[in-house]
Amino acid sequence: MEDYEIAQESGTNENPFVLFAASLDLNLDAEVRINSIKKLTVVALALGVEKTKTDLISYLNNLTEVIYNDDELLMHLAEQLQKFLPFVGGPDNVGLILNILEKLCAVEEFAVRQKAVEALEYLCNQLDDENIENNIVPLVFRLIQSDWFTSKCSAAALSPICYARGNKDTKAQFRNIYKMLCLNDAPLVRRAAAITLNEFIRVLENDMDSVRLLAIDVGISLSWRLTSGEIEELIVGSIIELSEDASWRVRYQAAKQLTSIQKAFGHDLTQRYLISICQHLVHDTEPQVREACANVIVRFCEILQETYKYIGGKEAINPVIFNQIFPMIKILYQDCNSDVKEALSGVITSLSPLFGLENTKLLLLPLITASLLNESSKIRENIISNLNNIISVIGIEEIADTVLKIITDLVNSSASIWRTRRNLIVTVNYIAKHSGRQYFDVHLRPLYQKLLSDGVYAVRKTAPLILPILIKQFGFKWARDSILTDVLLLANHSHYLYRYVYLFCIDELVSPTIETNFKSMTEINQLKYLAHIYNTESGNDKIASFLNRIKTLNTSLQMKFKEDWVFDVLTHLHDNDIPNDNIKLYTEDAIDMFIKDNNLNITCTTIDEINNEDVYLEGLLDVVVNTFMDVLCQLSTDRVDNVQSLVGKTLINIEKFSNALEKELNTLHLNCVNENENIYEEIYEVKNTENVYEDTDEVKNTENIYENISEVKNTENHIEQKAENGNKKSLENELLEILEDKLKSTE
């Protein structure tokens, strides 16, 4: 529902509330409903305060019950309610908004709860202390008393602001409540309380606990400014005491800051004191403390190795890592608390590059293999998501069977969490990176095909991200008979949501999301596709032939854009535009893993590709011209408007690609012409100089001129080929012949 629709409502008999409610019909496309909820404040403005309070608020209260499992819609609802106070008559009526936000604070999806908490925090900043005492504090108390852990997690996040604005009695209640949250039986509640702990400490009075907690940060800051001897004298004793503090919160903070302390202390003090502190914390009775240790212990090893090398250690790996730290890792791996194991599983594969081939096989591989078979889906997901660390060191052979079995089960299981399936896309890419085409076709291609047609939109939206990576690695010749045949099948899928995926794949091939920024040739010459060719010596037959083919294909592509159906689609898009997706919303942290582990200039042509006669750019142009455009023409008359609109967006992406490529081809041509002009300036200089030569040197200089002419002609032939002038006789050729004739007559 667009703004102008609501604005025009006042001139018709249709109530904007009715229009808004109709646009949230569950039978409508999800994108339509999301766009409508984003206009909530506009609807409220059109209705006025009284109708918003009586009609709209009541409707929204009921709506949260109907769409309880639509996380994205609930998330946008919370965002809108954050700005809703003026539309219900101000702070006196804040309770109307709080009722809805209280429900959202209990939703299972973390992202929805987070948005609801943010909205409540924003509202608190607009309320006076009395209003917070009368409205916000009771809401948080109700969340705490709820049987659901989700409500308690939200209460933990809201506790700091309530404590800061509450009266003396309220503060006393919240201190006890927060202690209860920290000791709650549910690990997720304790985790939520731990996450908010630092913020809660900031608003606490300077009692002993808060002072000791702050003392850790103060000790780190001071250590950076002191000598090693001063740290040992003034700081080390305090850090040891804090790591053994009676308060688990203080010990937790010590464990969490372990690597920060390590950096501030330096290598010697770490070896003498901090390793024993780490051992003590790993055996702590509180799971949160051990979990914090698990999160940092791999980084602790990495810093140990870095400082060991810095001081000139003789062994390949610091012996302390194997003798003292690795036994701690095994203890954490065997911990009875699932949160501790999950934390370790998220980082343990990062040890593989440090350990090297033999030690990884001997020490890490048994732990990683066992983790892959663990009952906890989170542990398996963590290992699978970070598998590249170990595959890059030992290859895929050692764990191939186990990994493939797990991936297959997760992809085919309807019970698996969609985020797990989405992260498997990263794993498929990892394995493909270290295996061949045949391995991919036999083992991974069926899995990738399932991920492209997954039942969850976020998975389908993420899966195409690795398509250009795979084709860049294995080549377009392979892709035509393999993976692209699977993509083409999606264009004829019976459900329009899966026809979307075909368009997503084309968009990714034309303009890869994960493509890195070029920092060398691109910055200098502003070239993206042909940067490596720019300064290549003229006369390379393969490059000239390649450029000729590229230009021909691109010209054919641009001719297709003049066809009537393209104009019709772009006109439809103009009248029925749909918003662009924010890919990060669906990929979350997965996109960071793609960028981190795929430093590929995918669309940039390399000399090796040209020599191997399998260039990504050429293959892409060929398949776009000869296949994709025909299928896009077919989809341009799709019965679903959104498919037609997405076809328009894809055409725009292809056109941008084509225009950018044409510009680069022209840049190369201009470079050749400038080169040409410089050569003739040199020739004319030679001719002018020859006129003043003495008779005794005339023959010798004339021979030199002939040599220059011969070189120029050879260069000219290369330039003609590179500039693709074919067999046409150019002005430059004529000038050369005239000059040569004159020199012969002089002779």
N, C-alpha and C positions, 0 to 999 in steps of 0.2 A: 504494500500500500504506500503510494508516494505522497509527499507533502501536499502537492497541488490537489490531490483527490480530496484530502481533508479540508483544505482551504476552500475548495469549491462547494463543499457540503452545505455551507451556510446558505447558498443560493438555491438549494434543492430541498425536497421534502425528506431526504434520507438522513437519518441520524448518524453522526460520525461514529458513535458507539456501535451501532449495528454494522456499519461498514468494517470497523476494526474487528469485531467479533467474528464476522464472516471470513475475514482474511486469515483467521487463526484456526479455521476448520481443519481437523486432523486429516482429512482426505486430500488436502492441498500439499503441494511440494514443500519440503522442509525449508528450502531457501525463501519461499514466499512468506512462510510463517515467521522466519527469523527477521526478514526485512520489515514485517509488520510490527513485531514487538519492539524493534528499534525506534519506531515512531510513537512509542507510548506517550512520551511527554507532549508531542504534537496533538495527539488525541485528547489528552487531558486539557490542554490549552483551548482546544475547540469546544470541549464540553463545558468548561467553566468549573469553578470550585465545587459548587453544590452537587452537580451531576457526577462529578468525579468521585466525590465522597459517597454518594448513594448508589450509583450504578457501576462505575468503573472499578472501584475498589472491591466491591462485592464480587464482581465478575472475576477479577484477578485472584481473589481468595479461592474461588471454585476452580479456576484454571490450573492452579498449582497442583490440585488433586488429580486433574485429568491428564496433565502432561508430566507427571511425576518422574517418568523415565526418559524424558527428552532433555538430556543434560545441557545441550547447547542452547535450547530455548530458555531454560531456567537461568542459565548463566547470563544471557542478555537481559532477562527480566530483572535480575538483581542489579545489573549495571544501570538500568533505567530508573529503578526505585531510588538509587543513590541521589538522583537529582529531582526527586518528586515532591520534596517538602513544600515548595511554594504552591503546588497545584492542589494541595489538600487544605490550604488555609493557614499554613505556617506551623510553628513548633507546638501550638496547642493541640493540634490534631495528628501529631507524629505517631500516635498509637495505631492509626489506620495502616500506616506503612509497616510498622514494626510487626504486626500480625503476620504479614506475608513473608517478611525477611526471617522471622523466627522459624517458619516452615522450611525455608531454603537452607537455614543453618543445620537442619537435620538430614538433608539429602545425602545419599551415599557417595556421590561423586565429589571428590575433593575440590575440583575446579569451581563447582557451583557454590560449595560452602565458602570457599575463599572469596568469591565475589560478594556473597552475602555479608561476610564479616567486613570486607572493605567498605561496603555500603553503610553498614552500621557505624563503623569508625568515622566515616565522612559525615554522617548525620550527627554524631556526638559533637563534632566540632561546630555544629550550628545550633546546639542546644546549650542552655545554661545548666549549672550544677543541679538545680532543683529538678529540672526536667529529666536529667540523667538519673537522679536518685529515684524519681517516681516512675520512670518508664524503662530505661535501659537496664538498670540494676535488677529489677524483678525479672526481666526477660532472661538475663544471664543466669539467674538463680534457677529459673525453670529449665533452662538447657542443662544445667549441672545435675538437676534432679531427674532428668529423663533417663529411661532405661537404655537408650541407644547411645553407643559410643560416639557416633557422629555428632550428636548434640554436645556431648562433653568436650569433643575436640574443638568445636566452635567456641564453647564457653572459655576454654583455655586461651584462645586467641583474643577474646574480648576482655579478659580479666585485667590486663594492664591499664587500659583506658578507664575502666570502671573504678579501679583502685585509685588512680590519680585524681579522679573527680569526685570520689565518694567522701562521706563524712567519716568521723572517727570510728563509729560502730561498723560502718560498711567496710572500712579498711581492715578492721579486725576479722570480719567474716571472710573477706577475700584472702587474707593470709592463710587461714585455716582451709579454705576451699582449694586454694592452689596447691597446698601441701597434699590434700586428698587426691587431686588430679595427678600429681607427680607419683603418687603411690598406688594409683588405680590398677586393678587387675588386668585391664585391657592394654596391651603393649602400644596400640595406636594412640590411646589417650595419653599415656605417659610420654610418647614421642611428641605429641602436640604440645604438651606442657613443657617439654624440654626445648622445643623450638622457640617457644615464646619466653623462655626463662630469662634471657638477656634483657629483653624489653621490660619484663616485669621487675627485674632487679633495678633498672634505671629509675623506676617510680617508687621503689621502696625507700623507707627511711634508712639512715646509715646504721642499721643494727649490725651485729657481728657477722652474720652470714653474708650480707651484701658487701661488707668491707672486704671479707676474705675472697669473695668472688672477684671483686674488682682488683684485688691484690695481684692476681695472676696476670692480668693485662698490664698493670703498672710494672710488674717485675720484668715482663718482656720488653716493654718500652725502655726501661732503665738499662737493661742488658745491652741494648744496641749502642748505648752511650758510654759503657764502661769497658775497662780492659778485662782480659780473662781472669787475672788475679783478683780484681775488684768484684767480678761476678761471683767467683768462688767464695769470697769473703762475705759479701753482702746479700746475694740473691739466692744462691743454691740451697742454703738451709731453709729459706722460706718456701721455695718451690717443693722441696721434699715434704715439709709439713703440710702444705696445701694438698699434695697428692695423697696424703694419709688422713685428711680431715674427716671429722665425724659426719659432716654433711655430705651426702652423696652428690649434691649439686656442685659443691666445690670440687670434688674428685672428678665429676663429669667434665667440668670446665677444664681441669688440668689435662685430662685425656684428650679432649677436643683440641686443645691448643698445643699438643705435644710437638708437632712439627714446627710451630712458630717458636716454641722454646728452643728446639733443636737448632734452628737457624741463628737465633740470638746467642746461644751458648757457644757454638763452634764445635769443631771435631773433637778436641781433647776432652772438654767438659762433658760432651755427650757420651763419649766412651766411658768416662769415669763415673758419671752420676746418672745420666738420663736413661740409659739402658735399664738400670735397676729400677728406676721409677716406672718405666714402661712395663717391666715384668710385674711389678706390684699392681698396676692398674689392670693388666690383662687378667689377673686373678681376683679382681674386685667382686664383691658379693652383689652389686647392683648391675642388672643387665644393661642399663643405659650407658654405664661407664665402659663396660666391655664392648658394647656396640661402637662407642666413640673410638676406642682403641682399634677396632677392626677397620673402621673407615680410614684411619690415618697410617696404619702400620706399613702398608706398601710404600707410601710416600716417605715414611721414616727410613725404610731401606734405601730408597733412591738417593735421599740426601746423604745418608751414611756413605754410599758408594761415591757420590760426587765429591764430598769432602776428603775421602780417602785418596782419591786420584789427585786431588788438588795438592795434598801434602806429599805426594810422591810415593804412595803405597806400591809395594813391589808385586803383590799378588794381583791376578786379573780381577778378582772380586774380593772385597773386604771379608776376611775370615769371620768377623763378628756376625755378619749376616747369616752365615750358615750355622755357626756354633751357638749363637744366642737368640737371634731374632726369629729364624725359621721355626725353632721349637715353640715359640709363642704363637706363630701362625697356625701350627698344628693344634695347639690348645684351643684357639678361637674357632677353628674348623670343627672341633669336636664339642663345642659349647652346646648346652641343652636348650638355650634360648634361640628361637627361630630368627628374631631380629638381628642377633649377633651374626648368625650364619649368613643371613641375607646381605648384611653389610660387607662381610668378607668376600662373598661371592661377586660383589660388584667391583672389586678391585684386584682380586688375586691374580687374574690373567695378566695384569700389567707387570708382574714380576718376571714374566717369560723373557722379554728382551734383555733384562738385567742378568738373568741366570744363564742365558745362552742355551745352545742345543742340548748338550749332555745333561746339565743340571736340571733343565726343564723336564726332560724325559724321566730322569731319576727321581726328582723331588716333587715337581709340580703336577706332572701328568696324572699320577694316581689320585691326587686330590680333585683335580678338575674333572677327570672321568667319573669319579664317585659323585661329584656335584651334579653332573649331567643326569645322573640316575636318581637324584634326590626326590623325595615326595613333594617338596615345596615347589610350586610352579614359579614362584618369584626367584628362587635360587637358580633354577634351570634357565629362566629368562635372562638373568644377569650374566650367566656364563655364555649363553648363546649370543647375547648382544655384544659381548666384548671378545668374541672368539678370534678376531683378527690378530690380537696380540700374540696368541699362541700359534696360530696357523702360520704367521709370518716367520716364526722361528723354527718350528718342527715340521711344517707342512700339514696337509690334511689327512695323510694316509693313516696316521696313528689313531685318529679319533673319528675317521670318516663314517664308519658303520654306526657308531653310537649317535653321532650328530645327526646324520640323515634320518635315523629312526625317530629321534625326538622331533626334528623339524616336520617330518611327515605326519606324525601324530598330532602335533600342534596345529598344523595347517588344516588337517582333515577333521579335527575335533570341533564340534559346535560348542563344546563347553569351554574351550580356551578363551582367554581374555583377548579382546580385539587389539589391545596395545601390544600384547605378546606377538600376535600375528604380524602386526605392523613392523615391529622390531626385527622379525625374521627376515624382512626384506634386506636389512643391513647384513644379516648373516649370509643370505644367498649371495649377496655381492662379495662378501669376504671369501667365500669358498670358490666362487667363480674366478676371483682374482688369482687364486693359487692353483687352479686346475685348468684343464684344456677344454676345447669345444666339445669333444666327444663326451667327456665327463658331465658337462653341463647339460647336453642334450638328453643323456640317459637318466641322470639323477635329479637335476635341478629344474629343468624346463617344465615338467609337469607341475612342480610345486609353485613355480613363478606364475604359471598360467592360472592356478587356483587363487593366488594372491591378487592377480589383476581382476579377477571376478569375485572377490570376497564380498560377503554380505554387508560389510560395514564401509561406509563412504570413505572414512579416513584412511583405511587400508588401501582401497582402490585408488585414492588420490596420491598416496605415497609410492605405490608400486612402480609407476612409470619413471620415477626418479632415477632408477638404476638402468633403465633401458639404453640411454646413450652411452653409459659406462661399459655395458656389456658389448655393445656394437663397436665401440672404439677399441676394445680389447681384442675381440674375435673377428671383426671386419664385417663390412656390408655384404660381401659375397656369401659369408656364412649366414648372415641375418636374413637374407631374402628367402632362403629355403628352410629356415628354422624359426626363430622367434617372431619375425614379422608376419608369418602365416598365422600365428596365434593371435596377434594384434588385429589382423584383418578380420578374423572371425567375430571379434567384438562389434564391428561396425554393423553386422547383421543380427545382433542379439535381439531377442523378442522384447526385452525390457529396456526402456530408454535410458535408465541409469547406467546400464552397462555399455550402451552406445557412447555415453559420455567418455568412457575410459579410452576408447579409440582416439578421441579428440585430445585427451590428456597426453596420450603417447606421442602424437604428432607434435604437440606443443613442446614436449620435453626434447624430442629429437632436434627440433629446429632451434630451440633456445633452452639448453639444459640449465636447470635450477642450480645444480651444484658446481657449475663451471667456475673455475677460479679466475680472479682478476689477473691479467697479464701485467707483469712489472718491468718487462724489458723492452721488447720491440713495440709493444702496444703503446706504452707511454711515450715513446719517441715518435712513432709513425702513425699512431692512432689506427692501427690495423688489428683486426681480430681474427679473420679467417686466413689471411695470406701473409702474416707477419714474418714467418720463417723464409718466405720466398723473396721478400723485399730486397734484400742485399745479396741475393745469390748471383753468382757470376752469369753474365749473358752467355748464350750459346748452348745451354743445357737443353737438349732435344726433348727429354722427358718432361721437363717443366713447361716448355713452350707448348708441347702437345696437350699437357694437362690443362694449362690456362685456356687453350683453344676449346677444349671439351667443356670446361666449366662455363665459359662465356656462351657457348651454344646452348647448353642446358638452361642457363639462367635466362637467356633470351626466350627460349621456349616457354619457360615458366611465366615470364612477364606477359607473353602473348595470351596465355590462358586466363590471366586476370582481366583481359578485355572481353571475355565471354559474358553473355547476358546474365547467366545464372549467378555469377559473382556479384554483379551489381544488385540483383534482386536480394541476395542474402545480406549484403551490407546495408541495404535499405531496411530490411526486416530487423537487423540488429539495432539500427538507429532508433527504430520505433519500439523495440522490445528489448532494450539493453538489460543485462543482468550483471550484478556486481562481481568483481574479480575476487577469487578466493585468496585468502592469506594462507599460503602453504604451511607456514610455521604453526598455524593453529591446529593443523592436522598431523604434522610430523613431529611437533614438540622437539624433544632433544634428539630425535633420530636424524634430523637434518644436519645437526652439528657433527654427528658421527660420519655422515656422508662426506662432508666438507673436509673433515680431519683426515680421513683415510683415502681420499681420492683426489690427489693433486693433479688433476687432468685438465689440459687445455683441449677439451673435446673437439670443438669445431675448428680449431686452428690446425691447418694442414702442415704436416712435417715432410721433410725430404725423404725420410724412410718410407712413409706411406706412398709417396709418388713412385719411388723405386720398386716397391712391392706391388704397385698397381692395385691398391685397395685403399682408396682415400675416403675417409668419412664424409667429407664435404661433397665429393663427387657422387658417392653412393646415395647420400641424402637427397641431392638435387634430382638424381635419376628416379628414385622411388617416389619423390613428391610429384614430379612431372608425369610419370608414366603410371602411377598407381594411386597415390593419395588424393590427387586432385579429382580423379574420376569418382572415387568413393565419397569425397566431400560434396561433389555435385549431387550424388544420390541422396546423401543425408540432408542436403539443403532443402529438400521437400519433405522432410520427416514430419510425421503427424504431430509431433510434440514441439511446441514453440521454442522451448528452452534448448532443444537439440539444434534447431535452426540458428538460434542466437549464438550458441557455442561454436557452430561451424563458422559463423561470421568472425568470432574472436580468433579462431584458429587461422582463418584466411588472413587476418590482419597481421598475425605473428609471422606467417610465411612471407607476406609482402614486405614486412620490415626486414626480414632476413635477406630477401632477394635484393632489396634496394641497398642495404648495407654492403652486400657482396659486389653489386655493380659499382658502387662508389670505390671500393678497394681495387677492383679491376681497372677502373679509370685512373686511380692513383698510380698503379704500376705502369700503365700506358704513358701517363704524363712524365713519369720518371725516365722512361725510355726516350721520349721525345727530347727532354732536357739534355739527356746524355748525348743524343744525336747532335743537337745544336752546339754543344761544347766541342765536339769533335771537329765540326766544320770551321769553327772559329780558329782552332789550332791549325787547320789546313791552310786557311787564308793567311794566317801569320807566317807560315812556312813559305807561301808564295811571295809575300811582300819582302820577306828577308832574302829570298833567292834573287830578287832584282838587284840587290846591292852587293852580291857576291863578286869577288874578283874572278877574272877569266881562268886563272890557274886552279881555282877551287870549284869551278862551275860543274865539271863532270862529276866530281865526288859528291857535291851537294845535291846534284840532280838525282844521283843514285839513292841518296838518303831520302829524298822526297818521294821517289818511287816506292821505297820501303814503307814510308809513312802511309802512302796511298794504299798500298797493299794491306797494311794493318787496318786502316780505316775501313776499307771495303769488307774485310773479314768481320770487323766489329759491326759494320752496318748490316751485314747479312744476319748476324745474331739478333740485332735489335729489331730488324724487320720481322724475324720469326717470333721474337718475344712479344712484339707489339701486334702480331697477328695481321700483318698487312698482306699476307699471301704472296701471289706472284705479280701484284700490281707494281708498275714502275713508279717510284716516288720522285718528288722534286729533288731530294737529296741525291738519288742515283744519277739524275741528269746533271746535277752540279759536278759530281765526281767525274763523269765522262768528259764534260767540258774542260775541267781543270786538267785532266790527264792529257787531253788532246793538245792543250796549250803548252804543257810541259814538253811533250814530244816535239812540237814544232820549234820550241826554244832550243832543244837539244840539236 
